[in-house]
Amino acid sequence: MRPSPRAIAGWLLLMPLSSASAQNPAPAPPARTYFVYVVSEAVDQIQLLRFGPGGLTLDHTVTTGMMPTDVDGPHGVAVAADGKHYFVSLGHGAPYGSLWKYTTGDDKPSGRVELGLFPATVAVSPDGYRPTW
């Protein structure tokens, strides 16, 4: 049986630092830049993070959804294989969730389809254009 995340977090807080870990040098920063999309359910935002030789930075933020006075709830995000589009599943709606297609680079919505109740995760097929949830 796997321990709960809360139990692991508590264990990590109580674990003493050993002198061996203090002697190990910090890992070298990455030689190239990586990007990762992160969605924030509570504020209906998509954020592009940049991780590279200069560290971790927020590249930019995009607001998503159709209901400005209520949470649409982005849950899943996946990038197409060719890198030209990314897909975001919104778990909330009136009454159903939806899947949004955005273009990378300018983050403009290029498609949307209504789904069933509370679609949370999203994945993209190997050809890059058949999202599944």
VOBA-201806 format. One record per atom (N, C-alpha, C): atom name; y, z, x. Coordinates in nm, 4 decimals. Last residue first. Example, Ala and Ser with C-alpha at 12.3 -4.5 7.8 and 13.67 -1.06 7.14 Angstrom:
BEGIN
pator a = N; y = -0.2250; z = 0.7080; x = 1.2850 $
pator a = CA; y = -0.1060; z = 0.7140; x = 1.3670 $
pator a = C; y = 0.0030; z = 0.7870; x = 1.2900 $
pator a = N; y = -0.5690; z = 0.7800; x = 1.3190 $
pator a = CA; y = -0.4500; z = 0.7800; x = 1.2300 $
pator a = C; y = -0.3300; z = 0.7800; x = 1.3200 $
***
This chain:
BEGIN
pator a = N; y = 1.1988; z = -2.3841; x = -1.0134 $
pator a = CA; y = 1.2428; z = -2.2474; x = -1.0325 $
pator a = C; y = 1.1335; z = -2.1660; x = -1.0920 $
pator a = N; y = 1.2740; z = -2.6645; x = -0.8071 $
pator a = CA; y = 1.1832; z = -2.5930; x = -0.8951 $
pator a = C; y = 1.2309; z = -2.4495; x = -0.9058 $
pator a = N; y = 1.4304; z = -2.9783; x = -0.7490 $
pator a = CA; y = 1.4316; z = -2.8328; x = -0.7436 $
pator a = C; y = 1.3312; z = -2.7755; x = -0.8424 $
pator a = N; y = 1.3849; z = -3.2457; x = -0.5913 $
pator a = CA; y = 1.3225; z = -3.1927; x = -0.7114 $
pator a = C; y = 1.3214; z = -3.0415; x = -0.7016 $
pator a = N; y = 1.4823; z = -3.3431; x = -0.3506 $
pator a = CA; y = 1.5567; z = -3.3693; x = -0.4732 $
pator a = C; y = 1.4874; z = -3.3273; x = -0.6002 $
pator a = N; y = 1.3353; z = -3.3185; x = -0.1138 $
pator a = CA; y = 1.4715; z = -3.2677; x = -0.1194 $
pator a = C; y = 1.5431; z = -3.2849; x = -0.2497 $
pator a = N; y = 1.0758; z = -3.3655; x = -0.0625 $
pator a = CA; y = 1.1636; z = -3.4828; x = -0.0587 $
pator a = C; y = 1.3107; z = -3.4435; x = -0.0763 $
pator a = N; y = 0.9652; z = -3.1046; x = -0.0956 $
pator a = CA; y = 0.9803; z = -3.1612; x = 0.0397 $
pator a = C; y = 1.0687; z = -3.2857; x = 0.0457 $
pator a = N; y = 1.1722; z = -2.9343; x = -0.3466 $
pator a = CA; y = 1.0519; z = -3.0057; x = -0.3037 $
pator a = C; y = 1.0733; z = -3.0675; x = -0.1658 $
pator a = N; y = 1.3245; z = -2.6174; x = -0.3333 $
pator a = CA; y = 1.3415; z = -2.7623; x = -0.3349 $
pator a = C; y = 1.2151; z = -2.8267; x = -0.2806 $
pator a = N; y = 1.3668; z = -2.3340; x = -0.5493 $
pator a = CA; y = 1.3114; z = -2.3961; x = -0.4288 $
pator a = C; y = 1.3305; z = -2.5462; x = -0.4435 $
pator a = N; y = 1.4912; z = -2.0308; x = -0.6841 $
pator a = CA; y = 1.4952; z = -2.1768; x = -0.6792 $
pator a = C; y = 1.4355; z = -2.2217; x = -0.5462 $
pator a = N; y = 1.4857; z = -1.7570; x = -0.9213 $
pator a = CA; y = 1.4641; z = -1.8173; x = -0.7898 $
pator a = C; y = 1.4727; z = -1.9682; x = -0.7985 $
pator a = N; y = 1.5634; z = -1.7073; x = -1.1979 $
pator a = CA; y = 1.6176; z = -1.6324; x = -1.0848 $
pator a = C; y = 1.6018; z = -1.7035; x = -0.9518 $
pator a = N; y = 1.6463; z = -1.7685; x = -1.5228 $
pator a = CA; y = 1.5856; z = -1.8325; x = -1.4049 $
pator a = C; y = 1.6450; z = -1.7697; x = -1.2786 $
pator a = N; y = 1.6768; z = -1.6425; x = -1.8040 $
pator a = CA; y = 1.6838; z = -1.5785; x = -1.6733 $
pator a = C; y = 1.6071; z = -1.6486; x = -1.5599 $
pator a = N; y = 1.5299; z = -1.8636; x = -2.0262 $
pator a = CA; y = 1.5851; z = -1.7303; x = -2.0073 $
pator a = C; y = 1.5695; z = -1.6843; x = -1.8629 $
pator a = N; y = 1.5636; z = -2.2042; x = -1.9084 $
pator a = CA; y = 1.5234; z = -2.1006; x = -2.0034 $
pator a = C; y = 1.5915; z = -1.9690; x = -1.9750 $
pator a = N; y = 1.8474; z = -2.4138; x = -1.8314 $
pator a = CA; y = 1.7079; z = -2.3749; x = -1.8176 $
pator a = C; y = 1.6746; z = -2.2710; x = -1.9239 $
pator a = N; y = 2.0632; z = -2.6921; x = -1.8146 $
pator a = CA; y = 2.0318; z = -2.5631; x = -1.8754 $
pator a = C; y = 1.8827; z = -2.5380; x = -1.8640 $
pator a = N; y = 2.1966; z = -2.8359; x = -1.5216 $
pator a = CA; y = 2.0994; z = -2.8447; x = -1.6293 $
pator a = C; y = 2.0721; z = -2.7036; x = -1.6817 $
pator a = N; y = 2.4347; z = -3.0253; x = -1.3460 $
pator a = CA; y = 2.3971; z = -2.8962; x = -1.4020 $
pator a = C; y = 2.2982; z = -2.9207; x = -1.5141 $
pator a = N; y = 2.6071; z = -3.1743; x = -1.0662 $
pator a = CA; y = 2.5107; z = -3.1760; x = -1.1755 $
pator a = C; y = 2.4792; z = -3.0349; x = -1.2198 $
pator a = N; y = 2.7849; z = -3.1388; x = -0.8694 $
pator a = CA; y = 2.7496; z = -3.2776; x = -0.8982 $
pator a = C; y = 2.6412; z = -3.2869; x = -1.0050 $
pator a = N; y = 3.0585; z = -2.9394; x = -0.7724 $
pator a = CA; y = 2.9393; z = -2.9507; x = -0.8571 $
pator a = C; y = 2.9108; z = -3.0976; x = -0.8864 $
pator a = N; y = 3.1540; z = -2.9427; x = -0.4298 $
pator a = CA; y = 3.1832; z = -2.9844; x = -0.5667 $
pator a = C; y = 3.0540; z = -2.9903; x = -0.6473 $
pator a = N; y = 3.1621; z = -2.8755; x = -0.1574 $
pator a = CA; y = 3.1156; z = -2.7776; x = -0.2557 $
pator a = C; y = 3.1512; z = -2.8133; x = -0.3993 $
pator a = N; y = 3.2087; z = -3.0359; x = 0.0579 $
pator a = CA; y = 3.3228; z = -3.0093; x = -0.0308 $
pator a = C; y = 3.2873; z = -2.9127; x = -0.1442 $
pator a = N; y = 2.9718; z = -2.9696; x = 0.2161 $
pator a = CA; y = 3.0946; z = -3.0242; x = 0.2732 $
pator a = C; y = 3.2145; z = -2.9959; x = 0.1859 $
pator a = N; y = 2.7255; z = -3.0526; x = -0.0287 $
pator a = CA; y = 2.7682; z = -2.9764; x = 0.0875 $
pator a = C; y = 2.8937; z = -3.0425; x = 0.1432 $
pator a = N; y = 2.7487; z = -3.0539; x = -0.3791 $
pator a = CA; y = 2.7482; z = -3.1317; x = -0.2557 $
pator a = C; y = 2.7929; z = -3.0411; x = -0.1417 $
pator a = N; y = 2.5284; z = -2.8834; x = -0.6069 $
pator a = CA; y = 2.6570; z = -2.8956; x = -0.5363 $
pator a = C; y = 2.6407; z = -2.9882; x = -0.4172 $
pator a = N; y = 2.3853; z = -2.8200; x = -0.9140 $
pator a = CA; y = 2.3718; z = -2.8995; x = -0.7916 $
pator a = C; y = 2.5124; z = -2.9178; x = -0.7338 $
pator a = N; y = 2.2542; z = -2.5460; x = -1.0952 $
pator a = CA; y = 2.3694; z = -2.6258; x = -1.0551 $
pator a = C; y = 2.3380; z = -2.6972; x = -0.9244 $
pator a = N; y = 2.0785; z = -2.4416; x = -1.3713 $
pator a = CA; y = 2.0654; z = -2.4824; x = -1.2319 $
pator a = C; y = 2.1810; z = -2.5759; x = -1.2013 $
pator a = N; y = 2.1008; z = -2.1542; x = -1.5910 $
pator a = CA; y = 2.1161; z = -2.2959; x = -1.5567 $
pator a = C; y = 2.0930; z = -2.3165; x = -1.4073 $
pator a = N; y = 2.0061; z = -1.9463; x = -1.8760 $
pator a = CA; y = 2.0532; z = -1.9704; x = -1.7410 $
pator a = C; y = 2.0595; z = -2.1197; x = -1.7119 $
pator a = N; y = 2.1168; z = -1.9116; x = -2.2222 $
pator a = CA; y = 2.0199; z = -1.9412; x = -2.1169 $
pator a = C; y = 2.0868; z = -1.9575; x = -1.9806 $
pator a = N; y = 2.2883; z = -1.8861; x = -2.4367 $
pator a = CA; y = 2.2134; z = -1.7677; x = -2.3971 $
pator a = C; y = 2.1253; z = -1.7896; x = -2.2749 $
pator a = N; y = 2.4827; z = -1.8428; x = -2.1924 $
pator a = CA; y = 2.5040; z = -1.8206; x = -2.3351 $
pator a = C; y = 2.4131; z = -1.9138; x = -2.4143 $
pator a = N; y = 2.3803; z = -1.6646; x = -1.8976 $
pator a = CA; y = 2.4434; z = -1.7761; x = -1.9669 $
pator a = C; y = 2.4606; z = -1.7419; x = -2.1127 $
pator a = N; y = 2.2217; z = -1.5877; x = -1.5859 $
pator a = CA; y = 2.2802; z = -1.5513; x = -1.7140 $
pator a = C; y = 2.3417; z = -1.6750; x = -1.7770 $
pator a = N; y = 2.1295; z = -1.6961; x = -1.3437 $
pator a = CA; y = 2.0366; z = -1.6264; x = -1.4313 $
pator a = C; y = 2.0904; z = -1.5959; x = -1.5693 $
pator a = N; y = 2.1595; z = -1.9948; x = -1.1867 $
pator a = CA; y = 2.2394; z = -1.8905; x = -1.2500 $
pator a = C; y = 2.1518; z = -1.8252; x = -1.3562 $
pator a = N; y = 2.0681; z = -2.1359; x = -0.8802 $
pator a = CA; y = 2.0248; z = -2.0973; x = -1.0142 $
pator a = C; y = 2.1124; z = -1.9824; x = -1.0625 $
pator a = N; y = 2.1870; z = -2.4028; x = -0.6930 $
pator a = CA; y = 2.2053; z = -2.2609; x = -0.7221 $
pator a = C; y = 2.1567; z = -2.2346; x = -0.8644 $
pator a = N; y = 2.1374; z = -2.6303; x = -0.4258 $
pator a = CA; y = 2.1125; z = -2.5955; x = -0.5648 $
pator a = C; y = 2.1255; z = -2.4443; x = -0.5815 $
pator a = N; y = 2.3066; z = -2.8759; x = -0.2268 $
pator a = CA; y = 2.2374; z = -2.7483; x = -0.2420 $
pator a = C; y = 2.2342; z = -2.7124; x = -0.3897 $
pator a = N; y = 2.3053; z = -3.1815; x = -0.0344 $
pator a = CA; y = 2.3255; z = -3.1046; x = -0.1568 $
pator a = C; y = 2.2598; z = -2.9678; x = -0.1443 $
pator a = N; y = 2.2527; z = -3.2823; x = 0.2172 $
pator a = CA; y = 2.3687; z = -3.3345; x = 0.1443 $
pator a = C; y = 2.4017; z = -3.2560; x = 0.0184 $
pator a = N; y = 2.0236; z = -3.2153; x = 0.3596 $
pator a = CA; y = 2.1436; z = -3.1374; x = 0.3824 $
pator a = C; y = 2.2661; z = -3.1842; x = 0.3063 $
pator a = N; y = 1.7784; z = -3.3248; x = 0.3144 $
pator a = CA; y = 1.8733; z = -3.4067; x = 0.3906 $
pator a = C; y = 2.0056; z = -3.3358; x = 0.4160 $
pator a = N; y = 1.6555; z = -3.1249; x = 0.1591 $
pator a = CA; y = 1.6038; z = -3.1559; x = 0.2930 $
pator a = C; y = 1.7019; z = -3.2368; x = 0.3770 $
pator a = N; y = 1.8895; z = -2.9043; x = -0.0038 $
pator a = CA; y = 1.8072; z = -3.0253; x = -0.0015 $
pator a = C; y = 1.7687; z = -3.0584; x = 0.1423 $
pator a = N; y = 1.8735; z = -2.5506; x = -0.0160 $
pator a = CA; y = 1.9409; z = -2.6701; x = 0.0370 $
pator a = C; y = 1.8426; z = -2.7864; x = 0.0366 $
pator a = N; y = 1.9062; z = -2.2985; x = -0.2630 $
pator a = CA; y = 1.8201; z = -2.3787; x = -0.1762 $
pator a = C; y = 1.8950; z = -2.5057; x = -0.1373 $
pator a = N; y = 1.9283; z = -1.9854; x = -0.4195 $
pator a = CA; y = 1.9998; z = -2.0955; x = -0.3550 $
pator a = C; y = 1.9019; z = -2.1659; x = -0.2620 $
pator a = N; y = 1.9418; z = -1.7655; x = -0.7045 $
pator a = CA; y = 1.8689; z = -1.8400; x = -0.6027 $
pator a = C; y = 1.9540; z = -1.9503; x = -0.5448 $
pator a = N; y = 2.1521; z = -1.6405; x = -0.8562 $
pator a = CA; y = 2.0383; z = -1.5665; x = -0.8020 $
pator a = C; y = 1.9698; z = -1.6392; x = -0.6872 $
pator a = N; y = 2.4618; z = -1.5861; x = -1.0158 $
pator a = CA; y = 2.3839; z = -1.6693; x = -0.9248 $
pator a = C; y = 2.2733; z = -1.5864; x = -0.8588 $
pator a = N; y = 2.5875; z = -1.4849; x = -1.2857 $
pator a = CA; y = 2.4767; z = -1.4319; x = -1.2076 $
pator a = C; y = 2.4007; z = -1.5308; x = -1.1223 $
pator a = N; y = 2.7951; z = -1.4835; x = -1.4618 $
pator a = CA; y = 2.6937; z = -1.5884; x = -1.4771 $
pator a = C; y = 2.5702; z = -1.5558; x = -1.3944 $
pator a = N; y = 2.9719; z = -1.2275; x = -1.6198 $
pator a = CA; y = 2.8944; z = -1.2634; x = -1.5008 $
pator a = C; y = 2.7923; z = -1.3719; x = -1.5354 $
pator a = N; y = 3.2761; z = -1.3167; x = -1.7871 $
pator a = CA; y = 3.1445; z = -1.2543; x = -1.7856 $
pator a = C; y = 3.0685; z = -1.3033; x = -1.6627 $
pator a = N; y = 3.5040; z = -1.4649; x = -1.7815 $
pator a = CA; y = 3.5175; z = -1.3264; x = -1.8247 $
pator a = C; y = 3.3851; z = -1.2513; x = -1.8256 $
pator a = N; y = 3.4322; z = -1.7255; x = -1.7050 $
pator a = CA; y = 3.5183; z = -1.6465; x = -1.6168 $
pator a = C; y = 3.5308; z = -1.5000; x = -1.6562 $
pator a = N; y = 3.1579; z = -1.8956; x = -1.7183 $
pator a = CA; y = 3.2151; z = -1.7887; x = -1.8001 $
pator a = C; y = 3.3035; z = -1.6982; x = -1.7137 $
pator a = N; y = 3.0388; z = -2.0769; x = -1.5507 $
pator a = CA; y = 3.1234; z = -2.1301; x = -1.6578 $
pator a = C; y = 3.1958; z = -2.0222; x = -1.7371 $
pator a = N; y = 2.9848; z = -2.0902; x = -1.1875 $
pator a = CA; y = 2.9637; z = -2.0484; x = -1.3252 $
pator a = C; y = 3.0646; z = -2.1052; x = -1.4217 $
pator a = N; y = 3.1339; z = -1.9820; x = -0.8740 $
pator a = CA; y = 3.0440; z = -2.0635; x = -0.9544 $
pator a = C; y = 3.0375; z = -2.0103; x = -1.0968 $
pator a = N; y = 3.3525; z = -2.0089; x = -0.5989 $
pator a = CA; y = 3.3201; z = -1.9416; x = -0.7247 $
pator a = C; y = 3.2367; z = -2.0364; x = -0.8092 $
pator a = N; y = 3.2919; z = -1.9985; x = -0.2539 $
pator a = CA; y = 3.3076; z = -2.0836; x = -0.3718 $
pator a = C; y = 3.2724; z = -1.9996; x = -0.4941 $
pator a = N; y = 3.4107; z = -1.9374; x = 0.0752 $
pator a = CA; y = 3.3568; z = -1.8848; x = -0.0496 $
pator a = C; y = 3.3879; z = -1.9806; x = -0.1629 $
pator a = N; y = 3.3323; z = -1.9950; x = 0.4273 $
pator a = CA; y = 3.4134; z = -2.0061; x = 0.3065 $
pator a = C; y = 3.3371; z = -1.9538; x = 0.1857 $
pator a = N; y = 3.2340; z = -1.8560; x = 0.6617 $
pator a = CA; y = 3.2964; z = -1.9878; x = 0.6696 $
pator a = C; y = 3.3876; z = -2.0101; x = 0.5489 $
pator a = N; y = 3.2262; z = -1.5496; x = 0.8077 $
pator a = CA; y = 3.2290; z = -1.6125; x = 0.6764 $
pator a = C; y = 3.3029; z = -1.7447; x = 0.6894 $
pator a = N; y = 3.0265; z = -1.5071; x = 1.1038 $
pator a = CA; y = 3.1545; z = -1.5156; x = 1.0339 $
pator a = C; y = 3.1339; z = -1.5783; x = 0.8970 $
pator a = N; y = 2.8717; z = -1.3674; x = 1.3809 $
pator a = CA; y = 2.8560; z = -1.3983; x = 1.2390 $
pator a = C; y = 2.9925; z = -1.3965; x = 1.1726 $
pator a = N; y = 2.9210; z = -1.5130; x = 1.7104 $
pator a = CA; y = 2.8804; z = -1.4068; x = 1.6184 $
pator a = C; y = 2.8644; z = -1.4582; x = 1.4772 $
pator a = N; y = 2.9681; z = -1.7278; x = 1.8753 $
pator a = CA; y = 3.0801; z = -1.6368; x = 1.8480 $
pator a = C; y = 3.0462; z = -1.5231; x = 1.7534 $
pator a = N; y = 2.7292; z = -1.8718; x = 1.8712 $
pator a = CA; y = 2.7683; z = -1.8024; x = 1.9936 $
pator a = C; y = 2.8827; z = -1.7028; x = 1.9734 $
pator a = N; y = 2.6578; z = -1.8062; x = 1.5212 $
pator a = CA; y = 2.6500; z = -1.8840; x = 1.6437 $
pator a = C; y = 2.6925; z = -1.8029; x = 1.7634 $
pator a = N; y = 2.6591; z = -1.8485; x = 1.1843 $
pator a = CA; y = 2.6082; z = -1.7606; x = 1.2894 $
pator a = C; y = 2.5889; z = -1.8435; x = 1.4150 $
pator a = N; y = 2.8367; z = -1.8491; x = 0.8892 $
pator a = CA; y = 2.8178; z = -1.9203; x = 1.0152 $
pator a = C; y = 2.7733; z = -1.8198; x = 1.1204 $
pator a = N; y = 2.7829; z = -1.8684; x = 0.5386 $
pator a = CA; y = 2.7980; z = -1.7883; x = 0.6598 $
pator a = C; y = 2.7658; z = -1.8733; x = 0.7813 $
pator a = N; y = 2.9213; z = -1.9387; x = 0.2394 $
pator a = CA; y = 2.8571; z = -2.0036; x = 0.3528 $
pator a = C; y = 2.8887; z = -1.9206; x = 0.4764 $
pator a = N; y = 2.8657; z = -1.8068; x = -0.0823 $
pator a = CA; y = 2.9333; z = -1.7959; x = 0.0467 $
pator a = C; y = 2.8519; z = -1.8672; x = 0.1528 $
pator a = N; y = 2.9406; z = -1.8069; x = -0.4154 $
pator a = CA; y = 2.8522; z = -1.8670; x = -0.3158 $
pator a = C; y = 2.9293; z = -1.8584; x = -0.1847 $
pator a = N; y = 2.9823; z = -1.5686; x = -0.6799 $
pator a = CA; y = 3.0284; z = -1.6407; x = -0.5618 $
pator a = C; y = 2.9122; z = -1.6945; x = -0.4795 $
pator a = N; y = 2.9873; z = -1.3792; x = -0.8966 $
pator a = CA; y = 2.9724; z = -1.5239; x = -0.9177 $
pator a = C; y = 3.0248; z = -1.6061; x = -0.8001 $
pator a = N; y = 2.9750; z = -1.1108; x = -0.8538 $
pator a = CA; y = 3.1085; z = -1.1713; x = -0.8471 $
pator a = C; y = 3.1051; z = -1.3231; x = -0.8613 $
pator a = N; y = 2.7083; z = -1.0336; x = -0.8742 $
pator a = CA; y = 2.8099; z = -0.9558; x = -0.9449 $
pator a = C; y = 2.9476; z = -1.0210; x = -0.9479 $
pator a = N; y = 2.5575; z = -1.2140; x = -0.7064 $
pator a = CA; y = 2.5450; z = -1.2115; x = -0.8522 $
pator a = C; y = 2.6645; z = -1.1470; x = -0.9209 $
pator a = N; y = 2.6197; z = -1.4204; x = -0.4551 $
pator a = CA; y = 2.6531; z = -1.2836; x = -0.4948 $
pator a = C; y = 2.6591; z = -1.2772; x = -0.6468 $
pator a = N; y = 2.4316; z = -1.6049; x = -0.2153 $
pator a = CA; y = 2.4928; z = -1.5952; x = -0.3473 $
pator a = C; y = 2.5110; z = -1.4483; x = -0.3839 $
pator a = N; y = 2.4652; z = -1.7796; x = 0.0871 $
pator a = CA; y = 2.4346; z = -1.6510; x = 0.0247 $
pator a = C; y = 2.5031; z = -1.6512; x = -0.1113 $
pator a = N; y = 2.3555; z = -2.0150; x = 0.3253 $
pator a = CA; y = 2.4220; z = -1.9893; x = 0.1977 $
pator a = C; y = 2.3729; z = -1.8562; x = 0.1425 $
pator a = N; y = 2.4060; z = -2.0443; x = 0.6713 $
pator a = CA; y = 2.3208; z = -1.9925; x = 0.5645 $
pator a = C; y = 2.4077; z = -1.9699; x = 0.4406 $
pator a = N; y = 2.3891; z = -2.2143; x = 0.9843 $
pator a = CA; y = 2.4595; z = -2.1866; x = 0.8596 $
pator a = C; y = 2.3596; z = -2.1353; x = 0.7570 $
pator a = N; y = 2.4220; z = -2.1798; x = 1.3402 $
pator a = CA; y = 2.3377; z = -2.1882; x = 1.2212 $
pator a = C; y = 2.4238; z = -2.1550; x = 1.0995 $
pator a = N; y = 2.4889; z = -2.3168; x = 1.6572 $
pator a = CA; y = 2.5407; z = -2.2573; x = 1.5352 $
pator a = C; y = 2.4457; z = -2.2835; x = 1.4191 $
pator a = N; y = 2.3262; z = -2.2232; x = 1.9701 $
pator a = CA; y = 2.3796; z = -2.3191; x = 1.8736 $
pator a = C; y = 2.4239; z = -2.2459; x = 1.7484 $
pator a = N; y = 2.2486; z = -2.0076; x = 2.1155 $
pator a = CA; y = 2.3111; z = -2.1178; x = 2.1888 $
pator a = C; y = 2.3716; z = -2.2217; x = 2.0946 $
pator a = N; y = 2.3052; z = -1.6686; x = 2.0133 $
pator a = CA; y = 2.2419; z = -1.7997; x = 1.9954 $
pator a = C; y = 2.3199; z = -1.9077; x = 2.0685 $
pator a = N; y = 2.3370; z = -1.4151; x = 2.2738 $
pator a = CA; y = 2.3797; z = -1.4785; x = 2.1486 $
pator a = C; y = 2.3133; z = -1.6154; x = 2.1343 $
pator a = N; y = 2.0632; z = -1.2204; x = 2.4018 $
pator a = CA; y = 2.1682; z = -1.3202; x = 2.4227 $
pator a = C; y = 2.2099; z = -1.3792; x = 2.2888 $
pator a = N; y = 2.0129; z = -0.8744; x = 2.3165 $
pator a = CA; y = 1.9689; z = -1.0140; x = 2.3226 $
pator a = C; y = 2.0880; z = -1.1075; x = 2.3407 $
pator a = N; y = 2.0962; z = -0.6089; x = 2.5425 $
pator a = CA; y = 2.1162; z = -0.6756; x = 2.4136 $
pator a = C; y = 2.0683; z = -0.8201; x = 2.4245 $
pator a = N; y = 1.8410; z = -0.4574; x = 2.7503 $
pator a = CA; y = 1.9695; z = -0.5256; x = 2.7300 $
pator a = C; y = 1.9752; z = -0.5902; x = 2.5918 $
pator a = N; y = 1.6992; z = -0.1368; x = 2.7279 $
pator a = CA; y = 1.6810; z = -0.2797; x = 2.7047 $
pator a = C; y = 1.8163; z = -0.3457; x = 2.6832 $
pator a = N; y = 1.7682; z = 0.1299; x = 2.7356 $
pator a = CA; y = 1.7598; z = 0.0590; x = 2.8632 $
pator a = C; y = 1.7435; z = -0.0915; x = 2.8451 $
pator a = N; y = 1.7518; z = 0.2235; x = 2.4799 $
pator a = CA; y = 1.8845; z = 0.2191; x = 2.5405 $
pator a = C; y = 1.8832; z = 0.1411; x = 2.6714 $
pator a = N; y = 1.4803; z = 0.2272; x = 2.4367 $
pator a = CA; y = 1.5591; z = 0.1263; x = 2.3656 $
pator a = C; y = 1.6988; z = 0.1148; x = 2.4246 $
pator a = N; y = 1.4047; z = 0.4446; x = 2.5988 $
pator a = CA; y = 1.3579; z = 0.3099; x = 2.6351 $
pator a = C; y = 1.4420; z = 0.2039; x = 2.5656 $
pator a = N; y = 1.4974; z = 0.6681; x = 2.4742 $
pator a = CA; y = 1.5694; z = 0.6270; x = 2.5946 $
pator a = C; y = 1.5270; z = 0.4876; x = 2.6367 $
pator a = N; y = 1.5137; z = 0.6280; x = 2.1170 $
pator a = CA; y = 1.4422; z = 0.6587; x = 2.2410 $
pator a = C; y = 1.5233; z = 0.6107; x = 2.3598 $
pator a = N; y = 1.6541; z = 0.7877; x = 1.8430 $
pator a = CA; y = 1.6663; z = 0.6804; x = 1.9403 $
pator a = C; y = 1.5921; z = 0.7209; x = 2.0670 $
pator a = N; y = 1.4507; z = 0.9041; x = 1.5713 $
pator a = CA; y = 1.5394; z = 0.9267; x = 1.6861 $
pator a = C; y = 1.5436; z = 0.8037; x = 1.7772 $
pator a = N; y = 1.4607; z = 0.8333; x = 1.2315 $
pator a = CA; y = 1.3928; z = 0.8010; x = 1.3559 $
pator a = C; y = 1.4875; z = 0.8213; x = 1.4742 $
pator a = N; y = 1.6021; z = 0.8635; x = 0.9998 $
pator a = CA; y = 1.5535; z = 0.9844; x = 1.0635 $
pator a = C; y = 1.4901; z = 0.9597; x = 1.1998 $
pator a = N; y = 1.6581; z = 0.6060; x = 0.9197 $
pator a = CA; y = 1.7700; z = 0.6965; x = 0.9444 $
pator a = C; y = 1.7263; z = 0.8210; x = 1.0210 $
pator a = N; y = 1.4021; z = 0.5047; x = 0.8823 $
pator a = CA; y = 1.4842; z = 0.4505; x = 0.9898 $
pator a = C; y = 1.6023; z = 0.5423; x = 1.0219 $
pator a = N; y = 1.3243; z = 0.6528; x = 0.6586 $
pator a = CA; y = 1.2524; z = 0.6707; x = 0.7852 $
pator a = C; y = 1.3359; z = 0.6204; x = 0.9014 $
pator a = N; y = 1.4971; z = 0.5466; x = 0.4668 $
pator a = CA; y = 1.5032; z = 0.6883; x = 0.5009 $
pator a = C; y = 1.4370; z = 0.7164; x = 0.6335 $
pator a = N; y = 1.4053; z = 0.2819; x = 0.4640 $
pator a = CA; y = 1.5439; z = 0.3104; x = 0.5037 $
pator a = C; y = 1.5582; z = 0.4564; x = 0.5432 $
pator a = N; y = 1.1442; z = 0.3235; x = 0.3679 $
pator a = CA; y = 1.1641; z = 0.2672; x = 0.5017 $
pator a = C; y = 1.3045; z = 0.2997; x = 0.5510 $
pator a = N; y = 1.2000; z = 0.4193; x = 0.1120 $
pator a = CA; y = 1.1268; z = 0.5045; x = 0.2067 $
pator a = C; y = 1.1457; z = 0.4551; x = 0.3493 $
pator a = N; y = 1.3283; z = 0.1972; x = 0.0055 $
pator a = CA; y = 1.4026; z = 0.3231; x = 0.0169 $
pator a = C; y = 1.3345; z = 0.4163; x = 0.1173 $
pator a = N; y = 1.1229; z = 0.0054; x = 0.0023 $
pator a = CA; y = 1.2386; z = -0.0137; x = 0.0914 $
pator a = C; y = 1.3179; z = 0.1149; x = 0.1109 $
pator a = N; y = 0.8000; z = 0.1738; x = 0.0001 $
pator a = CA; y = 0.9164; z = 0.1188; x = -0.0685 $
pator a = C; y = 1.0295; z = 0.0985; x = 0.0318 $
pator a = N; y = 0.5116; z = 0.0675; x = 0.1883 $
pator a = CA; y = 0.6123; z = 0.1676; x = 0.1509 $
pator a = C; y = 0.7304; z = 0.0998; x = 0.0834 $
pator a = N; y = 0.2172; z = -0.0887; x = 0.0577 $
pator a = CA; y = 0.3402; z = -0.0988; x = 0.1362 $
pator a = C; y = 0.4390; z = 0.0082; x = 0.0923 $
pator a = N; y = -0.1177; z = 0.0000; x = 0.0839 $
pator a = CA; y = 0.0000; z = 0.0000; x = 0.0000 $
pator a = C; y = 0.1243; z = 0.0000; x = 0.0886 $
***
